[in-house]
């Protein structure tokens, strides 16, 4: 049986959005929240 993560908790948010592979998902999520105010772009160093 699979396990579910609640993204509304601190730990769940970090599990869902804190991984390198989920960076595009996090950027899209933040840009949706900030729509009309700012836009976040990914920088490569």
C-alpha positions as CSV (number, residue, x, y, z in Angstrom):
1,X,0.0,0.0,0.0
2,X,1.4,3.4,-0.9
3,X,1.9,6.3,1.4
4,X,0.4,9.8,1.0
5,X,2.1,13.1,1.8
6,X,0.2,16.1,3.0
7,X,1.7,19.1,1.2
8,X,0.0,21.5,3.6
9,X,2.3,20.5,6.4
10,X,5.9,21.8,6.6
11,X,7.4,18.3,6.2
12,X,5.1,17.4,3.4
13,X,5.9,20.6,1.5
14,X,9.6,19.9,1.8
15,X,9.2,16.4,0.6
16,X,7.1,17.4,-2.4
17,X,9.0,20.6,-3.4
18,X,12.4,20.2,-1.8
19,X,13.9,17.8,-4.3
20,X,16.1,18.8,-7.2
21,X,13.8,17.1,-9.7
22,X,10.7,19.1,-8.6
23,X,12.4,22.5,-9.1
24,X,10.3,23.3,-12.2
25,X,7.1,22.4,-10.3
26,X,8.1,24.7,-7.4
27,X,8.8,27.5,-9.8
28,X,5.5,27.1,-11.5
29,X,3.7,27.0,-8.1
30,X,5.4,30.1,-6.9
31,X,4.9,32.0,-10.1
32,X,1.2,31.1,-10.0
33,X,1.0,32.5,-6.4
34,X,2.8,35.7,-7.4
35,X,1.0,36.2,-10.7
36,X,0.8,39.9,-11.6
37,X,3.3,40.9,-8.9
38,X,6.6,39.2,-9.7
39,X,8.0,36.3,-11.7
40,X,10.7,34.0,-10.6
41,X,13.3,32.7,-13.1
42,X,15.8,29.9,-12.6
43,X,19.4,30.9,-12.6
44,X,22.2,28.6,-13.5
45,X,25.5,29.3,-11.7
